[in-house]
Amino acid sequence: MGAGSQTFIKELARQEPHMVESYAPVPNALVRGEAQVGITYVKYVKQFKGPLGFVMLNKFLADSNYVGLSAKSPNPNAARLYIEYVTSAEGQKAIAEEAEFVLYPGVNPDIPDADKVTTRTIFMDSPTNAEFKQLSQQFRDLFFGK
């Protein structure tokens, strides 16, 4: 983790944010007035039918999703067809309709300025198990006390 991200995380923790179990319930916490600002995926704001808006950041962190085929798949032909579909323009458009961002050129969710997201996206490195454990403990200490 770089020095800039460490500073950001420490300053965020210093503000004692209202914590929820994941990104999904953030819109509900906002509508109920439990918090004035929330950090979540825009798809949850878009899917929520409440009085919510969002602000795009200058940079976006992302991690990849993978699709694979097991060597022991009970139906490998069906799996291959699914992989072919989900990675096609049609499949990527179907995913984007659920307010998800995809990397297929020209395919974006129905969100204002969505086309700017891919140019501002930074793909995160996946930590090793040991690094993840260390980061988890570090964040737990920062946000929930020692």
N, CA, C and O of each residue as an XYZ file, in Angstrom:
584
protein
N       0.850     -1.170      0.000
C       0.000      0.000      0.000
C       0.896      1.233      0.000
O       1.807      1.340      0.821
N       0.641      2.165     -0.918
C       1.460      3.364     -1.046
C       1.218      4.363      0.066
O       0.237      4.268      0.803
N       2.127      5.326      0.179
C       2.041      6.337      1.233
C       0.775      7.174      1.109
O       0.168      7.527      2.120
N       0.362      7.499     -0.133
C      -0.850      8.292     -0.339
C      -2.095      7.564      0.135
O      -2.979      8.165      0.744
N      -2.164      6.263     -0.145
C      -3.336      5.502      0.283
C      -3.345      5.331      1.797
O      -4.411      5.337      2.413
N      -2.172      5.178      2.402
C      -2.101      5.082      3.866
C      -2.605      6.365      4.515
O      -3.350      6.322      5.494
N      -2.200      7.497      3.969
C      -2.649      8.792      4.500
C      -4.160      8.918      4.379
O      -4.825      9.332      5.328
N      -4.710      8.565      3.216
C      -6.149      8.638      2.990
C      -6.895      7.766      3.992
O      -7.868      8.211      4.601
N      -6.450      6.543      4.165
C      -7.121      5.604      5.063
C      -7.053      6.083      6.508
O      -8.043      6.000      7.235
N      -5.908      6.577      6.924
C      -5.770      7.087      8.301
C      -6.670      8.293      8.542
O      -7.280      8.413      9.604
N      -6.755      9.182      7.563
C      -7.615     10.363      7.704
C      -9.093      9.971      7.697
O      -9.903     10.564      8.409
N      -9.430      8.983      6.901
C     -10.807      8.484      6.892
C     -11.161      7.884      8.249
O     -12.233      8.161      8.787
N     -10.280      7.073      8.800
C     -10.519      6.453     10.111
C     -10.632      7.510     11.209
O     -11.423      7.365     12.141
N      -9.842      8.563     11.094
C      -9.854      9.642     12.102
C     -11.224     10.312     12.184
O     -11.576     10.870     13.224
N     -11.993     10.265     11.110
C     -13.329     10.873     11.078
C     -14.394      9.995     11.724
O     -15.561     10.381     11.797
N     -13.995      8.814     12.194
C     -14.898      7.872     12.855
C     -16.167      7.626     12.047
O     -17.265      7.950     12.500
N     -16.022      7.054     10.853
C     -17.188      6.839      9.997
C     -18.153      5.805     10.580
O     -17.771      4.932     11.359
N     -19.404      5.937     10.176
C     -20.431      4.947     10.518
C     -20.154      3.721      9.665
O     -20.199      3.805      8.437
N     -19.870      2.596     10.281
C     -19.497      1.398      9.531
C     -20.690      0.449      9.418
O     -21.438      0.246     10.374
N     -20.846     -0.123      8.230
C     -21.849     -1.158      7.992
C     -21.122     -2.390      7.470
O     -19.928     -2.325      7.177
N     -21.828     -3.512      7.350
C     -21.172     -4.794      7.064
C     -20.608     -4.926      5.647
O     -19.718     -5.745      5.419
N     -21.104     -4.144      4.702
C     -20.583     -4.205      3.337
C     -21.050     -2.958      2.592
O     -21.672     -2.073      3.179
N     -20.750     -2.894      1.309
C     -21.168     -1.736      0.503
C     -22.667     -1.718      0.238
O     -23.244     -0.640      0.096
N     -23.313     -2.873      0.167
C     -24.722     -2.960     -0.220
C     -25.672     -2.174      0.689
O     -26.572     -1.514      0.169
N     -25.521     -2.210      2.025
C     -26.480     -1.499      2.862
C     -26.223      0.003      3.009
O     -26.969      0.677      3.720
N     -25.205      0.537      2.368
C     -24.893      1.964      2.504
C     -26.063      2.852      2.085
O     -26.392      3.783      2.820
N     -26.716      2.608      0.928
C     -27.856      3.466      0.578
C     -28.951      3.488      1.649
O     -29.523      4.545      1.919
N     -29.247      2.346      2.259
C     -30.263      2.313      3.322
C     -29.842      3.164      4.515
O     -30.663      3.876      5.093
N     -28.559      3.093      4.885
C     -28.058      3.893      6.013
C     -28.180      5.382      5.705
O     -28.477      6.175      6.598
N     -27.957      5.766      4.461
C     -28.076      7.171      4.074
C     -29.526      7.634      4.132
O     -29.820      8.693      4.687
N     -30.427      6.850      3.564
C     -31.843      7.222      3.532
C     -32.416      7.296      4.947
O     -33.247      8.157      5.236
N     -31.978      6.397      5.827
C     -32.442      6.420      7.221
C     -31.825      7.551      8.024
O     -32.216      7.773      9.170
N     -30.868      8.274      7.448
C     -30.252      9.400      8.141
C     -29.160      8.999      9.115
O     -28.749      9.812      9.943
N     -28.677      7.760      9.035
C     -27.611      7.304      9.927
C     -26.265      7.903      9.539
O     -25.345      7.949     10.356
N     -26.146      8.362      8.294
C     -24.916      8.988      7.804
C     -25.307      9.998      6.732
O     -26.353      9.871      6.096
N     -24.460     10.996      6.542
C     -24.737     12.005      5.524
C     -24.045     11.700      4.207
O     -24.489     12.146      3.149
N     -22.958     10.939      4.269
C     -22.178     10.577      3.094
C     -21.806      9.115      3.222
O     -21.544      8.636      4.325
N     -21.779      8.404      2.115
C     -21.396      7.001      2.153
C     -20.470      6.642      1.011
O     -20.510      7.253     -0.057
N     -19.646      5.656      1.246
C     -18.781      5.120      0.202
C     -19.320      3.748     -0.167
O     -19.405      2.851      0.671
N     -19.680      3.601     -1.430
C     -20.259      2.359     -1.901
C     -20.021      2.227     -3.396
O     -19.438      3.115     -4.017
N     -20.463      1.141     -3.962
C     -20.441      1.005     -5.413
C     -21.622      1.772     -5.976
O     -22.713      1.745     -5.407
N     -21.409      2.459     -7.098
C     -22.473      3.245     -7.699
C     -23.652      2.359     -8.093
O     -24.787      2.831     -8.154
N     -23.394      1.076     -8.363
C     -24.497      0.186     -8.731
C     -25.545      0.114     -7.618
O     -26.734     -0.018     -7.906
N     -25.127      0.196     -6.362
C     -26.086      0.130     -5.264
C     -26.910      1.411     -5.176
O     -28.088      1.368     -4.821
N     -26.303      2.540     -5.493
C     -27.044      3.801     -5.517
C     -28.039      3.772     -6.672
O     -29.188      4.190     -6.526
N     -27.593      3.280     -7.804
C     -28.442      3.222     -9.001
C     -29.605      2.251     -8.810
O     -30.715      2.521     -9.269
N     -29.366      1.128     -8.142
C     -30.395      0.107     -7.963
C     -31.380      0.482     -6.855
O     -32.489     -0.053     -6.816
N     -31.001      1.381     -5.965
C     -31.847      1.770     -4.842
C     -32.864      2.801     -5.308
O     -32.513      3.759     -5.997
N     -34.095      2.611     -4.942
C     -35.161      3.516     -5.365
C     -35.442      4.551     -4.282
O     -36.554      4.626     -3.759
N     -34.450      5.333     -3.955
C     -34.612      6.343     -2.918
C     -34.012      7.661     -3.359
O     -33.446      7.760     -4.447
N     -34.135      8.677     -2.513
C     -33.630     10.014     -2.849
C     -32.110     10.105     -2.653
O     -31.628     10.723     -1.704
N     -31.372      9.479     -3.569
C     -29.916      9.452     -3.455
C     -29.257      9.962     -4.726
O     -29.810      9.864     -5.821
N     -28.083     10.500     -4.552
C     -27.253     10.893     -5.680
C     -25.848     10.410     -5.420
O     -25.578      9.769     -4.405
N     -24.957     10.718     -6.336
C     -23.570     10.307     -6.139
C     -22.650     11.304     -6.811
O     -23.068     12.077     -7.674
N     -21.412     11.276     -6.411
C     -20.371     12.114     -6.973
C     -19.262     11.200     -7.470
O     -18.805     10.318     -6.742
N     -18.834     11.406     -8.694
C     -17.731     10.619     -9.235
C     -16.415     11.149     -8.677
O     -16.218     12.358     -8.546
N     -15.532     10.234     -8.355
C     -14.207     10.590     -7.878
C     -13.272     10.811     -9.067
O     -13.613     10.492    -10.207
N     -12.099     11.356     -8.786
C     -11.109     11.542     -9.850
C     -10.481     10.228    -10.276
O     -10.100     10.062    -11.434
N     -10.373      9.295     -9.341
C      -9.801      7.975     -9.614
C     -10.718      6.921     -9.023
O     -11.415      7.164     -8.038
N     -10.709      5.742     -9.642
C     -11.538      4.640     -9.183
C     -10.661      3.421     -8.971
O      -9.810      3.110     -9.805
N     -10.862      2.736     -7.871
C     -10.158      1.485     -7.618
C     -11.036      0.347     -8.103
O     -12.251      0.358     -7.909
N     -10.418     -0.621     -8.726
C     -11.172     -1.762     -9.246
C     -10.357     -3.034     -9.078
O      -9.127     -3.010     -9.031
N     -11.065     -4.120     -8.993
C     -10.411     -5.421     -9.053
C     -11.126     -6.236    -10.117
O     -12.301     -6.013    -10.411
N     -10.415     -7.159    -10.671
C     -10.957     -7.941    -11.775
C     -11.862     -9.051    -11.276
O     -11.689     -9.575    -10.176
N     -12.812     -9.391    -12.095
C     -13.617    -10.589    -11.895
C     -13.181    -11.575    -12.961
O     -12.865    -11.190    -14.087
N     -13.165    -12.822    -12.606
C     -12.686    -13.840    -13.529
C     -13.786    -14.854    -13.803
O     -14.664    -15.087    -12.972
N     -13.717    -15.442    -14.973
C     -14.601    -16.541    -15.310
C     -13.698    -17.661    -15.823
O     -12.810    -17.433    -16.644
N     -13.935    -18.848    -15.336
C     -13.071    -19.962    -15.713
C     -13.856    -21.247    -15.868
O     -15.036    -21.330    -15.526
N     -13.183    -22.224    -16.381
C     -13.795    -23.525    -16.617
C     -12.985    -24.589    -15.890
O     -11.788    -24.745    -16.132
N     -13.635    -25.308    -15.013
C     -12.979    -26.374    -14.267
C     -12.673    -27.556    -15.177
O     -13.455    -27.886    -16.068
N     -11.546    -28.179    -14.946
C     -11.187    -29.387    -15.702
C     -12.155    -30.521    -15.405
O     -12.259    -31.468    -16.185
N     -12.868    -30.432    -14.276
C     -13.811    -31.486    -13.889
C     -15.270    -31.025    -14.032
O     -16.164    -31.551    -13.369
N     -15.487    -30.061    -14.886
C     -16.831    -29.542    -15.082
C     -17.767    -30.644    -15.567
O     -17.412    -31.389    -16.481
N     -18.970    -30.765    -14.968
C     -19.908    -31.808    -15.404
C     -20.476    -31.533    -16.799
O     -20.923    -32.455    -17.480
N     -20.457    -30.253    -17.229
C     -20.985    -29.909    -18.539
C     -20.092    -28.836    -19.173
O     -20.487    -27.672    -19.240
N     -18.907    -29.210    -19.635
C     -17.947    -28.222    -20.147
C     -18.440    -27.453    -21.374
O     -18.080    -26.289    -21.552
N     -19.249    -28.077    -22.214
C     -19.749    -27.362    -23.392
C     -20.674    -26.218    -22.989
O     -20.589    -25.125    -23.549
N     -21.545    -26.459    -22.032
C     -22.425    -25.396    -21.543
C     -21.593    -24.286    -20.894
O     -21.888    -23.103    -21.067
N     -20.568    -24.666    -20.157
C     -19.697    -23.672    -19.523
C     -18.982    -22.832    -20.574
O     -18.882    -21.613    -20.434
N     -18.485    -23.480    -21.625
C     -17.814    -22.732    -22.698
C     -18.777    -21.745    -23.363
O     -18.403    -20.611    -23.661
N     -20.011    -22.180    -23.592
C     -21.011    -21.285    -24.187
C     -21.304    -20.093    -23.273
O     -21.437    -18.959    -23.734
N     -21.403    -20.367    -21.977
C     -21.635    -19.275    -21.021
C     -20.473    -18.288    -21.038
O     -20.690    -17.077    -21.078
N     -19.249    -18.792    -21.009
C     -18.067    -17.919    -21.030
C     -18.048    -17.092    -22.312
O     -17.756    -15.897    -22.287
N     -18.358    -17.733    -23.416
C     -18.399    -17.017    -24.699
C     -19.438    -15.895    -24.643
O     -19.184    -14.780    -25.097
N     -20.613    -16.204    -24.079
C     -21.674    -15.193    -23.980
C     -21.280    -14.061    -23.037
O     -21.383    -12.892    -23.410
N     -20.839    -14.377    -21.841
C     -20.596    -13.351    -20.825
C     -19.452    -12.410    -21.219
O     -19.391    -11.278    -20.740
N     -18.551    -12.868    -22.083
C     -17.447    -12.016    -22.526
C     -17.725    -11.334    -23.864
O     -16.894    -10.568    -24.350
N     -18.875    -11.602    -24.456
C     -19.251    -10.978    -25.728
C     -19.834     -9.588    -25.475
O     -20.136     -9.232    -24.335
N     -19.988     -8.816    -26.533
C     -20.609     -7.490    -26.410
C     -22.012     -7.615    -25.817
O     -22.387     -6.824    -24.951
N     -22.784     -8.590    -26.270
C     -24.147     -8.787    -25.760
C     -24.143     -9.106    -24.264
O     -24.917     -8.530    -23.500
N     -23.274    -10.020    -23.855
C     -23.183    -10.376    -22.437
C     -22.703     -9.219    -21.578
O     -23.211     -9.008    -20.477
N     -21.725     -8.467    -22.077
C     -21.217     -7.317    -21.331
C     -22.291     -6.228    -21.204
O     -22.377     -5.552    -20.179
N     -23.112     -6.063    -22.258
C     -24.222     -5.109    -22.187
C     -25.235     -5.541    -21.134
O     -25.764     -4.703    -20.403
N     -25.509     -6.833    -21.049
C     -26.441     -7.342    -20.031
C     -25.908     -7.063    -18.630
O     -26.670     -6.697    -17.735
N     -24.617     -7.233    -18.440
C     -24.006     -6.944    -17.132
C     -24.084     -5.448    -16.847
O     -24.402     -5.050    -15.726
N     -23.797     -4.613    -17.849
C     -23.834     -3.156    -17.673
C     -25.242     -2.664    -17.339
O     -25.394     -1.650    -16.658
N     -26.272     -3.368    -17.810
C     -27.647     -2.982    -17.494
C     -27.948     -3.085    -16.001
O     -28.905     -2.482    -15.517
N     -27.141     -3.840    -15.277
C     -27.302     -3.967    -13.820
C     -26.435     -2.947    -13.081
O     -26.146     -3.115    -11.896
N     -26.020     -1.882    -13.789
C     -25.198     -0.793    -13.255
C     -23.789     -1.245    -12.873
O     -23.154     -0.665    -11.993
N     -23.321     -2.276    -13.543
C     -21.943     -2.749    -13.352
C     -21.070     -2.151    -14.455
O     -21.517     -1.955    -15.585
N     -19.832     -1.868    -14.105
C     -18.881     -1.400    -15.099
C     -18.160     -2.600    -15.698
O     -17.729     -3.499    -14.975
N     -18.032     -2.610    -17.004
C     -17.347     -3.684    -17.719
C     -16.231     -3.046    -18.548
O     -16.187     -1.826    -18.707
N     -15.351     -3.863    -19.062
C     -14.230     -3.329    -19.828
C     -14.398     -3.471    -21.341
O     -13.485     -3.139    -22.097
N     -15.540     -3.954    -21.780
C     -15.771     -4.073    -23.216
C     -15.860     -2.660    -23.800
O     -16.643     -1.847    -23.309
N     -15.074     -2.351    -24.836
C     -15.062     -0.982    -25.391
C     -16.446     -0.492    -25.787
O     -17.184     -1.172    -26.500
N     -16.782      0.696    -25.313
C     -18.047      1.328    -25.663
C     -19.261      0.831    -24.909
O     -20.368      1.303    -25.165
N     -19.094     -0.106    -23.987
C     -20.220     -0.629    -23.205
C     -20.142     -0.045    -21.800
O     -19.183     -0.286    -21.067
N     -21.168      0.728    -21.434
C     -21.195      1.391    -20.137
C     -22.564      1.254    -19.504
O     -23.565      1.118    -20.208
N     -22.616      1.287    -18.186
C     -23.928      1.310    -17.523
C     -24.610      2.650    -17.780
O     -23.956      3.617    -18.171
N     -25.902      2.707    -17.563
C     -26.685      3.930    -17.757
C     -26.496      4.853    -16.553
O     -27.399      5.038    -15.738
N     -25.313      5.415    -16.470
C     -24.935      6.299    -15.368
C     -24.266      7.517    -15.998
O     -23.416      7.353    -16.874
N     -24.619      8.725    -15.585
C     -23.982      9.911    -16.161
C     -22.455      9.843    -16.071
O     -21.900      9.512    -15.024
N     -21.797     10.156    -17.161
C     -20.328     10.185    -17.262
C     -19.674      8.827    -17.051
O     -18.492      8.762    -16.712
N     -20.410      7.754    -17.243
C     -19.850      6.415    -17.058
C     -18.673      6.159    -17.992
O     -17.767      5.397    -17.656
N     -18.683      6.788    -19.154
C     -17.590      6.582    -20.110
C     -16.251      7.097    -19.591
O     -15.204      6.708    -20.107
N     -16.265      7.955    -18.590
C     -15.025      8.492    -18.017
C     -14.394      7.550    -16.992
O     -13.225      7.705    -16.637
N     -15.159      6.588    -16.525
C     -14.686      5.710    -15.454
C     -13.494      4.868    -15.890
O     -12.504      4.792    -15.163
N     -13.564      4.240    -17.048
C     -12.472      3.349    -17.454
C     -11.153      4.088    -17.603
O     -10.098      3.517    -17.328
N     -11.187      5.338    -18.031
C      -9.931      6.084    -18.177
C      -9.359      6.514    -16.827
O      -8.183      6.866    -16.739
N     -10.175      6.488    -15.783
C      -9.730      6.892    -14.449
C      -9.558      5.706    -13.497
O      -9.340      5.899    -12.301
N      -9.654      4.498    -14.014
C      -9.632      3.312    -13.167
C      -8.212      2.828    -12.919
O      -7.386      2.759    -13.828
N      -7.957      2.496    -11.667
C      -6.687      1.905    -11.256
C      -7.006      0.510    -10.750
O      -7.779      0.342     -9.807
N      -6.401     -0.499    -11.389
C      -6.643     -1.869    -10.951
C      -5.744     -2.192     -9.763
O      -4.529     -2.000     -9.808
N      -6.365     -2.680     -8.715
C      -5.643     -3.002     -7.488
C      -4.902     -4.323     -7.644
O      -5.345     -5.227     -8.354
N      -3.771     -4.409     -6.968
C      -3.057     -5.673     -6.890
C      -3.771     -6.557     -5.886
O      -4.305     -6.068     -4.891
N      -3.781     -7.840     -6.138
C      -4.363     -8.780     -5.184
C      -3.294     -9.136     -4.153
O      -2.224     -9.624     -4.517
N      -3.572     -8.898     -2.880
C      -2.566     -9.233     -1.871
C      -2.447    -10.744     -1.677
O      -3.383    -11.500     -1.940
N      -1.293    -11.150     -1.220
C      -1.127    -12.549     -0.843
C      -1.962    -12.787      0.412
O      -2.458    -11.831      1.008
N      -2.125    -14.032      0.820
C      -2.874    -14.323      2.046
C      -2.243    -13.642      3.248
O      -2.954    -13.107      4.099
N      -0.917    -13.655      3.331
C      -0.219    -13.020      4.451
C      -0.422    -11.504      4.426
O      -0.649    -10.894      5.470
N      -0.342    -10.893      3.237
C      -0.554     -9.448      3.125
C      -1.992     -9.081      3.480
O      -2.236     -8.075      4.147
N      -2.948     -9.909      3.027
C      -4.350     -9.652      3.334
C      -4.595     -9.701      4.840
O      -5.295     -8.852      5.391
N      -4.025    -10.681      5.486
C      -4.173    -10.815      6.938
C      -3.594     -9.597      7.644
O      -4.197     -9.076      8.582
N      -2.430     -9.144      7.199
C      -1.787     -7.975      7.797
C      -2.625     -6.712      7.562
O      -2.839     -5.930      8.489
N      -3.094     -6.513      6.336
C      -3.920     -5.348      6.029
C      -5.231     -5.379      6.808
O      -5.679     -4.346      7.304
N      -5.843     -6.540      6.918
C      -7.096     -6.674      7.666
C      -6.907     -6.252      9.109
O      -7.727     -5.515      9.655
N      -5.831     -6.713      9.730
C      -5.554     -6.346     11.117
C      -5.264     -4.849     11.243
O      -5.719     -4.199     12.184
N      -4.510     -4.313     10.297
C      -4.177     -2.888     10.304
C      -5.452     -2.044     10.195
O      -5.612     -1.071     10.932
N      -6.355     -2.406      9.288
C      -7.598     -1.653      9.125
C      -8.525     -1.827     10.327
O      -9.190     -0.879     10.745
N      -8.566     -3.033     10.878
C      -9.384     -3.280     12.065
C      -8.921     -2.389     13.214
O      -9.738     -1.801     13.923
N      -7.606     -2.295     13.392
C      -7.045     -1.444     14.446
C      -7.372      0.026     14.205
O      -7.717      0.753     15.137
N      -7.263      0.460     12.948
C      -7.531      1.860     12.628
C      -8.997      2.237     12.839
O      -9.301      3.276     13.425
N      -9.900      1.382     12.356
C     -11.311      1.754     12.360
C     -12.072      1.305     13.610
O     -13.100      1.897     13.938
N     -11.603      0.290     14.304
C     -12.342     -0.225     15.444
C     -11.558     -0.182     16.743
O     -12.041     -0.670     17.765
N     -10.375      0.381     16.731
C      -9.566      0.454     17.951
C      -8.847     -0.847     18.213
O      -9.181     -1.891     17.653
N      -7.860     -0.763     19.068
C      -7.005     -1.929     19.336
C      -7.561     -2.784     20.448
O      -6.966     -3.802     20.800
